[in-house]
Amino acid sequence: MAIDFVALHEPLVEWVHEQTAADATEYVTITAFGELHGLDEEQSFRLLLTCKGWGLLSDRYATMGDPAANLTPRGLQWVQERQRRRADPRARSAAARKGLLTWLWEQKNDGVGYPSVESVLQSPHSLFEGERLTPDEIDRAGAYLLSKALITGIKTGQTEGPVRAEITEAPPS
């Protein structure tokens, strides 16, 4: 099984941040994180080396048989910037619109007509800075896209946007 170290580095850095209470002098063994993601010890070490190579984590306090990590100053800054971006409502809104539109485009290309808009929440298109967008954010994104005629859909009285939607045809050039 191929391990996607690029995809796992972000959750690992955030996990180390949470486990060490953002204290760069504290370290934590990453064995539990590795097990949670199906990694053996060697793969956990390789993931740590990937993060170390990017300057986000250090193995300065590692012990002899256990992969251990602590945040570097760059890693701490990276997490703090990510948390700031995550809290920005305009950025979240833009990500929800882009994610929903992209997902609906993929659904149409796959031959799925008028899928349930909420199903986007099971796809990577509903992630923003590693955090899942909320159903309300996706609903507001659907309302926006509908108002701009980028999608067409079926509305109910319980939502702002459509519950089932499809992208509209490209306008003639």
C-alpha positions as a Markdown table, in Angstrom:
| # | Residue | x | y | z |
|---|---|---|---|---|
| 1 | Met | 0.0 | 0.0 | 0.0 |
| 2 | Ala | 1.4 | 3.4 | -1.0 |
| 3 | Ile | 1.3 | 6.0 | 1.8 |
| 4 | Asp | 0.6 | 9.5 | 0.8 |
| 5 | Phe | 3.0 | 11.4 | 3.0 |
| 6 | Val | 2.0 | 14.7 | 1.5 |
| 7 | Ala | -1.6 | 14.2 | 2.5 |
| 8 | Leu | -0.7 | 13.1 | 6.0 |
| 9 | His | 1.8 | 15.8 | 6.8 |
| 10 | Glu | -0.8 | 18.4 | 7.6 |
| 11 | Pro | -2.8 | 16.3 | 10.0 |
| 12 | Leu | 0.4 | 15.2 | 11.7 |
| 13 | Val | 1.7 | 18.7 | 12.3 |
| 14 | Glu | -1.7 | 19.7 | 13.7 |
| 15 | Trp | -1.8 | 16.6 | 15.8 |
| 16 | Val | 1.6 | 17.4 | 17.3 |
| 17 | His | 0.5 | 20.9 | 17.9 |
| 18 | Glu | -2.6 | 19.7 | 19.8 |
| 19 | Gln | -0.6 | 17.0 | 21.8 |
| 20 | Thr | 2.1 | 19.4 | 22.9 |
| 21 | Ala | -0.2 | 22.4 | 23.6 |
| 22 | Ala | 1.9 | 24.3 | 21.0 |
| 23 | Asp | 5.0 | 24.2 | 23.1 |
| 24 | Ala | 8.0 | 23.7 | 20.8 |
| 25 | Thr | 10.1 | 22.3 | 23.7 |
| 26 | Glu | 7.6 | 19.5 | 24.3 |
| 27 | Tyr | 7.7 | 16.3 | 22.2 |
| 28 | Val | 5.2 | 13.5 | 21.6 |
| 29 | Thr | 5.6 | 10.1 | 20.1 |
| 30 | Ile | 3.7 | 9.8 | 16.9 |
| 31 | Thr | 3.1 | 6.1 | 17.1 |
| 32 | Ala | -0.6 | 6.6 | 18.0 |
| 33 | Phe | -1.0 | 9.0 | 15.0 |
| 34 | Gly | 0.6 | 6.4 | 12.8 |
| 35 | Glu | -1.6 | 3.6 | 14.0 |
| 36 | Leu | -4.7 | 5.8 | 13.5 |
| 37 | His | -3.7 | 6.2 | 9.9 |
| 38 | Gly | -2.6 | 2.6 | 9.3 |
| 39 | Leu | 1.1 | 3.3 | 9.4 |
| 40 | Asp | 3.7 | 0.9 | 10.8 |
| 41 | Glu | 6.7 | 2.2 | 12.7 |
| 42 | Glu | 9.0 | 2.6 | 9.6 |
| 43 | Gln | 6.2 | 4.5 | 7.8 |
| 44 | Ser | 5.7 | 6.7 | 10.8 |
| 45 | Phe | 9.5 | 7.5 | 10.8 |
| 46 | Arg | 9.3 | 8.3 | 7.1 |
| 47 | Leu | 6.3 | 10.6 | 7.6 |
| 48 | Leu | 8.3 | 12.4 | 10.4 |
| 49 | Leu | 11.3 | 12.7 | 8.1 |
| 50 | Thr | 9.0 | 14.3 | 5.4 |
| 51 | Cys | 7.7 | 16.9 | 7.9 |
| 52 | Lys | 11.3 | 17.4 | 9.2 |
| 53 | Gly | 12.5 | 18.0 | 5.6 |
| 54 | Trp | 9.9 | 20.8 | 5.2 |
| 55 | Gly | 11.0 | 22.3 | 8.5 |
| 56 | Leu | 7.6 | 21.8 | 10.2 |
| 57 | Leu | 8.6 | 19.2 | 12.8 |
| 58 | Ser | 11.8 | 18.2 | 14.5 |
| 59 | Asp | 12.9 | 14.8 | 15.9 |
| 60 | Arg | 15.4 | 16.6 | 18.3 |
| 61 | Tyr | 13.9 | 14.8 | 21.3 |
| 62 | Ala | 13.4 | 11.4 | 19.6 |
| 63 | Thr | 14.2 | 8.3 | 21.6 |
| 64 | Met | 15.9 | 5.2 | 20.3 |
| 65 | Gly | 13.0 | 3.2 | 19.0 |
| 66 | Asp | 10.0 | 5.4 | 19.0 |
| 67 | Pro | 9.3 | 8.2 | 16.4 |
| 68 | Ala | 8.9 | 11.4 | 18.4 |
| 69 | Ala | 8.3 | 14.9 | 17.2 |
| 70 | Asn | 8.1 | 18.4 | 18.4 |
| 71 | Leu | 7.1 | 21.6 | 16.5 |
| 72 | Thr | 9.7 | 23.8 | 15.0 |
| 73 | Pro | 9.1 | 27.6 | 15.1 |
| 74 | Arg | 8.2 | 27.3 | 11.4 |
| 75 | Gly | 5.7 | 24.5 | 12.2 |
| 76 | Leu | 4.1 | 26.6 | 14.9 |
| 77 | Gln | 3.7 | 29.5 | 12.6 |
| 78 | Trp | 2.3 | 27.2 | 9.9 |
| 79 | Val | -0.4 | 25.9 | 12.3 |
| 80 | Gln | -1.3 | 29.4 | 13.6 |
| 81 | Glu | -1.6 | 30.7 | 10.0 |
| 82 | Arg | -3.8 | 27.8 | 9.1 |
| 83 | Gln | -6.0 | 28.3 | 12.1 |
| 84 | Arg | -6.4 | 32.0 | 11.2 |
| 85 | Arg | -7.3 | 31.1 | 7.6 |
| 86 | Arg | -9.8 | 28.5 | 8.8 |
| 87 | Ala | -11.6 | 31.1 | 11.0 |
| 88 | Asp | -12.0 | 33.6 | 8.1 |
| 89 | Pro | -15.7 | 33.5 | 7.0 |
| 90 | Arg | -15.0 | 35.0 | 3.6 |
| 91 | Ala | -12.4 | 32.4 | 2.8 |
| 92 | Arg | -14.6 | 29.6 | 4.0 |
| 93 | Ser | -17.5 | 30.9 | 1.9 |
| 94 | Ala | -15.3 | 31.1 | -1.2 |
| 95 | Ala | -14.0 | 27.6 | -0.6 |
| 96 | Ala | -17.6 | 26.3 | -0.2 |
| 97 | Arg | -18.7 | 27.8 | -3.5 |
| 98 | Lys | -15.6 | 26.5 | -5.3 |
| 99 | Gly | -15.9 | 23.1 | -3.8 |
| 100 | Leu | -19.6 | 22.7 | -4.5 |
| 101 | Leu | -19.3 | 23.9 | -8.1 |
| 102 | Thr | -16.3 | 21.6 | -8.7 |
| 103 | Trp | -18.1 | 18.7 | -7.2 |
| 104 | Leu | -21.3 | 19.3 | -9.2 |
| 105 | Trp | -19.2 | 19.6 | -12.4 |
| 106 | Glu | -17.6 | 16.2 | -11.6 |
| 107 | Gln | -21.0 | 14.7 | -10.8 |
| 108 | Lys | -22.4 | 15.9 | -14.2 |
| 109 | Asn | -19.3 | 14.5 | -16.0 |
| 110 | Asp | -19.9 | 11.2 | -14.3 |
| 111 | Gly | -23.5 | 11.2 | -15.6 |
| 112 | Val | -25.2 | 11.9 | -12.2 |
| 113 | Gly | -28.1 | 14.3 | -12.7 |
| 114 | Tyr | -29.2 | 16.5 | -9.8 |
| 115 | Pro | -27.3 | 14.8 | -7.0 |
| 116 | Ser | -28.1 | 15.7 | -3.4 |
| 117 | Val | -26.1 | 18.8 | -2.6 |
| 118 | Glu | -25.4 | 17.6 | 0.9 |
| 119 | Ser | -23.5 | 14.7 | -0.5 |
| 120 | Val | -20.6 | 17.0 | -1.3 |
| 121 | Leu | -19.8 | 16.7 | 2.4 |
| 122 | Gln | -18.5 | 13.2 | 1.8 |
| 123 | Ser | -15.9 | 14.4 | -0.7 |
| 124 | Pro | -12.6 | 16.2 | -0.4 |
| 125 | His | -14.2 | 19.2 | -2.1 |
| 126 | Ser | -15.8 | 20.1 | 1.2 |
| 127 | Leu | -12.5 | 20.4 | 3.0 |
| 128 | Phe | -11.1 | 23.8 | 3.8 |
| 129 | Glu | -7.6 | 24.0 | 5.4 |
| 130 | Gly | -8.1 | 20.4 | 6.5 |
| 131 | Glu | -11.5 | 21.0 | 8.2 |
| 132 | Arg | -14.8 | 19.9 | 6.8 |
| 133 | Leu | -17.1 | 22.7 | 5.8 |
| 134 | Thr | -20.5 | 22.7 | 7.5 |
| 135 | Pro | -23.9 | 21.9 | 5.9 |
| 136 | Asp | -25.0 | 25.5 | 6.4 |
| 137 | Glu | -21.9 | 26.7 | 4.6 |
| 138 | Ile | -22.6 | 24.4 | 1.7 |
| 139 | Asp | -26.3 | 25.5 | 1.7 |
| 140 | Arg | -25.3 | 29.2 | 1.5 |
| 141 | Ala | -22.8 | 28.3 | -1.3 |
| 142 | Gly | -25.6 | 26.6 | -3.2 |
| 143 | Ala | -27.9 | 29.7 | -2.8 |
| 144 | Tyr | -25.1 | 31.9 | -4.1 |
| 145 | Leu | -24.4 | 29.7 | -7.1 |
| 146 | Leu | -28.1 | 29.4 | -7.9 |
| 147 | Ser | -28.5 | 33.2 | -7.7 |
| 148 | Lys | -25.6 | 33.6 | -10.2 |
| 149 | Ala | -27.2 | 31.0 | -12.5 |
| 150 | Leu | -24.1 | 28.8 | -12.3 |
| 151 | Ile | -26.2 | 25.9 | -11.1 |
| 152 | Thr | -29.9 | 25.0 | -11.3 |
| 153 | Gly | -31.7 | 23.0 | -8.7 |
| 154 | Ile | -34.6 | 22.0 | -6.6 |
| 155 | Lys | -35.3 | 24.1 | -3.5 |
| 156 | Thr | -37.4 | 23.4 | -0.4 |
| 157 | Gly | -38.6 | 25.7 | 2.3 |
| 158 | Gln | -36.0 | 24.4 | 4.7 |
| 159 | Thr | -32.9 | 25.6 | 2.9 |
| 160 | Glu | -31.5 | 28.7 | 1.3 |
| 161 | Gly | -30.0 | 26.8 | -1.6 |
| 162 | Pro | -31.1 | 23.8 | -3.6 |
| 163 | Val | -31.2 | 20.4 | -2.1 |
| 164 | Arg | -30.5 | 18.8 | -5.5 |
| 165 | Ala | -28.5 | 20.7 | -8.1 |
| 166 | Glu | -26.6 | 20.5 | -11.3 |
| 167 | Ile | -24.3 | 22.9 | -13.0 |
| 168 | Thr | -25.7 | 24.9 | -15.9 |
| 169 | Glu | -24.5 | 24.7 | -19.4 |
| 170 | Ala | -21.7 | 27.0 | -20.4 |
| 171 | Pro | -22.9 | 30.2 | -21.9 |
| 172 | Pro | -22.3 | 30.6 | -25.6 |
| 173 | Ser | -19.1 | 32.3 | -26.6 |
